[in-house]
Each structure stands twice: as C-alpha cells, then as structure tokens.
Amino acid sequence: MQDVFAQLLSPGNLLMNMVGGVVLTAFCFWLISRVLPPRSVKAYWTISLSVIVVMMFLKPLRDPVVGSIIYGAVSILLPIVLLKGSLFARVLTSLMYMVAMTIGEVAGVSAWYAATGLGVVDNDIVLANFPAYIFGMWGINMTVTGLLMMGVRYLIHRFVPCGLSEDEAVKVEGTWSTAYIIFIIMQFTVIFEAATYGFVVQAWSPESLLLVSVLLVVFALVDVLLFQIMGRTITWAREQSRAEALEGSIAAYLREAQEMQALLDGTAKLRHDIRNHRSVVEVLCERGDFEQAKTYLQEL
C-alpha cells in the first residue's frame, strides 16, 4: 500500500500527470466544445474534468497498454455522449480530435528532441529538463493541436450536416457514410496503436516517432480526398433536398391554381345562370305576368 501511495504522490505523477496531463486533456476538451456545443456546459465540464483527473491520478497504477486503450476509449465516448449535433458529426469530431491530439503530441516530442537532444521521455528526465518540457509538450503540442482542431471545426461545419439548425437538417444516408466512419475508426485505431507503441514501449524513440509521423501524413492525405468526396456528396444531398422542397412547393401552387380556376369557372357559370334567370323574369314582367314571375323567383 505504501508503494501505491508513493507512486500516486510522487513528484513525477503530480507534476506530469496531475498538472501537465490534466491541463493538456482539458485544453483538448475545450477545443472539442468549440467544434460542437455541449448539450449542457455544466455537465460537460463536470463529467469531463472528473474523469480526466481520476484517470490521470491513477495513471501510474494502470497497465501501460491497457490503460492507454481505456483512456482513448473514454476520450472518444465522452464527447459523443455529451455534445450536441448529429451522431455522424459527433463520432467524426471525437475521432478527429484524437488524431489531432496524437499529431500535437508527436510535434511536442519532436520539439523536445530538438531542445534536449534526448531520445526518451519519462518523468525523471522531464523533471530534470522542465523548461524544454514546457516548450515542447505544452507550447508546441497545444499550438499544433489547437490549429488542427480549428481545421477540424472548418471541415465539420463545411462538409458535414451537424444537425444544429434547420439549414443543416440533411440526413446522412447511404453506405458511403458508414464506410467513412469505419475508415476513421480504423485510421484512429492504427494511429493510436502506433502511438501507444511509440510512447509506452519505445518511450518515443526516433524510429517510433518517424513511424507515427509517416502514418499521420498518409492518413492526412487520404482524409483530404475523402472530405472532398464527402463534401460533394453532402452538397448533392442538400441540392436534392432543396429540389424536393421546391417540387413540393410547385405542386402545392399548382393545386391552389387548379382550385382557384375551378372557383372562377363556378363563378362564371353562376353569373351566366343569373343572367338567364334575369332575362326570363324581365320577359315575364314586360308581358305583365307578374304572378308567374313571382312564382319563378320563388322556385329559384
């Protein structure tokens, strides 16, 4: 038990995880909330911060690989549950956030290497080179992640029906959306496993950093192409929706015009009949047959 408390209360855990890890993760969750609004701001931050603090505090006791998988799964599921918008937009935002965070971490580690010349990252080494940690793992990491999440926000609101307003109320239908989500999940899984291997097993050795960087570049290029295809598909769906709405409006207008024409035809027929009845009454009156005219009018 003393060993457990010693790990939890060690300067490395308190500084690296409870300060650095919580700040970085909370910053990422703030970036997510800028992409899609939370259902409840209070619930979003209460639940997110509680989970982040607990997971970071218990990080020394977790199995490195299993713990990383659990952390990744929780980080994906929380935004999906707590954010507004269509399910497609929430899943895509959550997965893209994890990819952006991984890229930010790779950039931060690269800056750490450039500043220290060291080939590994662990708590003891970080404590001995804390200014370089602030520069790389906070400054560069947060800057890159923030810029990437701004790009994710643009892509989501530009190409994806978020379901946040009537203008965006376009259903995401077809096998392409399912295929894209499966690809994003596969992409995230590969990147996450590579990053876990690089960080946990290799302590971000230059080789593992290069591997993750190559994977990120390849997936980024594929994502650009897929977003272009998705954008055209969504544009077509929106145009189709507008065309269907326009067709409905035209059909309603034609029905109203037909009803109006029927009313005008009925009015014209009524006026014609009135003229005929008037002529009959006038003829009867001219002949002095007032009783017959009266009877005729009563029958009308």
C-alpha positions in Angstrom: 0.0 0.0 0.0 2.9 2.4 0.8 4.3 1.7 -2.6 1.0 2.6 -4.2 0.7 5.9 -2.4 4.4 6.6 -3.1 3.7 6.2 -6.9 0.5 8.3 -6.7 2.0 11.1 -4.7 5.4 11.1 -6.4 6.5 14.5 -7.9 6.6 12.9 -11.3 2.9 11.8 -11.2 1.7 15.0 -9.5 3.6 17.3 -12.0 3.5 15.3 -15.2 0.0 13.7 -14.9 -2.0 15.8 -12.5 -0.7 19.1 -13.8 0.6 18.6 -17.3 -1.7 15.7 -18.4 -4.9 17.3 -16.9 -4.1 20.7 -18.5 -3.4 19.2 -21.9 -6.5 17.0 -21.9 -8.8 19.8 -20.6 -7.4 22.0 -23.3 -8.3 19.4 -25.9 -11.8 19.0 -24.5 -12.2 22.8 -24.7 -11.2 22.6 -28.3 -13.8 19.9 -28.9 -16.5 22.1 -27.4 -15.6 24.8 -30.0 -16.3 22.3 -32.8 -19.7 21.1 -31.5 -21.5 22.7 -28.5 -22.2 20.6 -25.4 -25.7 19.6 -24.5 -25.1 21.1 -21.1 -21.9 23.1 -20.4 -22.1 22.4 -16.7 -22.5 18.6 -17.2 -19.8 18.6 -19.9 -17.1 20.1 -17.8 -18.1 18.4 -14.5 -18.1 14.9 -16.1 -15.1 15.5 -18.3 -12.9 17.1 -15.6 -13.8 14.4 -13.0 -13.0 11.6 -15.4 -9.7 13.3 -16.6 -8.5 13.9 -13.0 -9.2 10.4 -11.8 -7.6 8.7 -14.9 -4.5 10.9 -14.7 -4.1 10.4 -10.9 -4.4 6.6 -11.3 -2.1 6.5 -14.4 1.0 5.1 -12.6 -1.1 2.1 -11.4 -2.5 1.3 -14.9 -1.1 -1.2 -17.3 0.6 1.0 -19.9 -1.1 -0.6 -23.0 -4.4 -1.4 -21.4 -4.5 1.9 -19.7 -3.8 3.8 -22.9 -6.6 1.9 -24.7 -9.1 2.7 -21.9 -8.0 6.3 -21.9 -8.5 6.5 -25.7 -11.9 4.9 -25.5 -13.1 7.2 -22.7 -11.8 10.2 -24.5 -13.8 9.2 -27.6 -17.0 8.2 -25.9 -17.3 11.3 -23.6 -17.7 13.9 -26.4 -20.1 11.5 -28.4 -22.4 11.4 -25.3 -22.1 15.0 -24.1 -22.1 17.0 -27.3 -25.0 18.2 -29.5 -25.4 17.5 -33.2 -25.9 14.6 -35.4 -24.4 11.2 -34.4 -22.2 11.3 -37.6 -20.8 14.7 -36.7 -20.2 13.7 -33.0 -18.4 10.5 -33.9 -16.3 12.2 -36.6 -15.4 15.1 -34.3 -14.4 12.8 -31.5 -12.2 10.6 -33.7 -10.6 13.5 -35.4 -9.8 15.1 -32.1 -7.9 12.0 -31.0 -5.9 12.1 -34.3 -5.2 15.8 -33.8 -4.1 15.2 -30.2 -1.7 12.5 -31.4 -0.2 14.8 -34.1 0.2 17.5 -31.4 2.0 15.0 -29.2 4.3 14.0 -32.0 5.1 17.6 -32.7 5.7 18.3 -29.0 8.0 15.3 -28.7 9.9 16.4 -31.8 10.4 19.8 -30.2 11.5 18.1 -27.1 14.2 16.2 -29.0 15.3 19.3 -30.8 15.6 21.2 -27.5 17.3 18.5 -25.4 18.9 16.0 -27.8 17.4 13.2 -25.7 15.9 10.1 -27.2 13.4 9.2 -24.5 10.7 10.9 -22.5 10.0 9.8 -18.9 9.1 11.6 -15.7 12.6 11.8 -14.2 14.2 13.1 -17.4 11.3 15.6 -17.8 11.8 16.9 -14.3 15.5 17.5 -15.0 14.6 19.3 -18.2 11.4 21.1 -17.3 11.8 24.2 -19.4 12.2 22.0 -22.5 9.1 20.1 -21.5 7.1 23.4 -21.1 8.3 24.5 -24.6 7.7 21.2 -26.4 5.0 19.2 -24.6 2.9 22.3 -23.7 3.8 25.1 -26.1 4.3 23.2 -29.3 1.8 20.4 -28.5 -1.1 22.8 -27.6 -0.3 25.1 -30.5 -0.4 22.3 -33.1 -3.4 20.6 -31.6 -5.3 23.9 -31.5 -4.5 24.7 -35.1 -5.6 21.2 -36.2 -8.8 21.4 -34.2 -9.6 24.8 -35.9 -9.2 22.9 -39.2 -11.4 20.1 -37.9 -14.1 22.7 -37.0 -14.0 24.1 -40.5 -14.2 20.7 -42.1 -17.0 19.5 -39.9 -19.2 22.7 -40.4 -18.3 22.9 -44.1 -18.8 19.3 -45.2 -20.8 17.5 -42.5 -24.5 18.0 -41.7 -24.2 18.7 -38.0 -27.9 18.9 -37.3 -27.6 22.1 -35.3 -30.0 24.2 -37.4 -32.7 23.7 -40.0 -30.3 24.6 -42.8 -28.1 21.6 -41.8 -31.1 19.2 -41.4 -29.8 16.9 -44.2 -29.9 13.2 -43.5 -26.7 11.3 -43.9 -27.8 8.3 -45.9 -26.1 5.6 -48.0 -23.3 3.2 -47.5 -20.6 5.9 -48.0 -21.2 7.4 -44.5 -20.9 4.0 -42.8 -17.8 3.2 -44.9 -16.2 6.6 -43.9 -16.9 6.1 -40.2 -15.4 2.6 -40.4 -12.3 4.1 -42.1 -12.0 6.8 -39.5 -12.2 4.2 -36.7 -9.6 2.0 -38.5 -7.4 5.1 -39.0 -7.7 6.1 -35.4 -7.0 2.5 -34.2 -3.8 2.2 -36.3 -2.6 5.7 -35.2 -3.5 5.0 -31.6 -1.8 1.6 -31.5 1.3 3.1 -33.2 1.4 6.0 -30.8 0.9 3.7 -27.8 3.8 1.5 -29.1 5.9 4.6 -29.6 5.2 6.2 -26.3 4.7 3.3 -23.9 7.1 0.7 -25.4 9.7 2.8 -27.1 9.5 6.0 -25.0 9.2 7.9 -28.2 12.4 6.7 -29.8 13.3 8.4 -33.1 12.2 5.3 -35.1 8.8 5.1 -33.5 8.4 8.9 -33.9 9.2 8.5 -37.6 6.7 5.6 -38.0 3.9 7.6 -36.4 4.7 10.7 -38.5 4.6 8.7 -41.7 1.2 7.2 -40.8 -0.2 10.6 -39.9 0.9 12.1 -43.3 -0.6 9.2 -45.2 -3.9 9.3 -43.4 -4.0 13.1 -43.7 -3.7 12.9 -47.5 -6.4 10.3 -47.6 -8.6 12.4 -45.3 -8.3 15.4 -47.6 -9.5 13.3 -50.6 -12.4 11.8 -48.5 -13.6 15.1 -47.2 -13.7 16.4 -50.8 -15.8 13.4 -51.8 -17.9 13.7 -48.7 -18.4 17.4 -49.4 -19.6 16.7 -52.9 -22.0 14.0 -51.6 -23.4 16.3 -48.9 -23.8 19.1 -51.5 -25.7 16.8 -53.8 -27.9 15.7 -50.9 -28.6 19.3 -49.9 -29.4 20.2 -53.5 -31.6 17.1 -53.8 -33.4 18.1 -50.6 -33.9 21.7 -51.9 -35.2 20.3 -55.2 -37.7 18.1 -53.5 -38.9 21.0 -51.4 -39.2 23.1 -54.5 -41.1 20.4 -56.3 -43.4 20.2 -53.3 -44.0 24.0 -53.3 -44.7 23.9 -57.1 -47.1 21.0 -56.7 -48.9 22.9 -53.9 -49.0 26.0 -56.0 -50.5 24.1 -59.0 -53.1 22.6 -56.7 -54.1 26.0 -55.4 -54.1 27.3 -59.0 -56.4 24.5 -60.1 -58.7 25.1 -57.1 -58.8 28.8 -57.9 -59.5 28.1 -61.6 -62.4 25.7 -60.6 -63.7 28.5 -58.3 -63.5 31.0 -61.2 -65.2 28.6 -63.5 -68.0 28.0 -61.0 -68.4 31.8 -60.5 -68.6 32.3 -64.3 -71.3 29.6 -64.6 -73.2 31.2 -61.8 -73.1 34.6 -63.4 -74.3 33.1 -66.7 -77.2 31.3 -64.9 -78.2 34.6 -63.1 -78.2 36.4 -66.4 -80.5 33.8 -67.9 -82.9 33.9 -64.9 -82.9 37.7 -65.1 -83.8 37.6 -68.8 -86.7 35.3 -68.0 -88.0 37.5 -65.2 -87.7 40.6 -67.4 -89.7 39.0 -70.2 -92.4 37.9 -67.8 -92.6 41.4 -66.3 -92.8 43.0 -69.7 -95.7 40.8 -70.6 -97.4 41.8 -67.3 -97.4 38.3 -66.0 -96.2 39.3 -62.5 -97.6 36.3 -60.7 -95.7 33.9 -62.9 -92.6 36.0 -62.4 -93.1 35.9 -58.7 -93.6 32.1 -58.8 -90.5 31.7 -60.9 -88.3 33.7 -58.5 -89.7 31.7 -55.5 -88.7 28.5 -57.3 -85.2 29.8 -57.7 
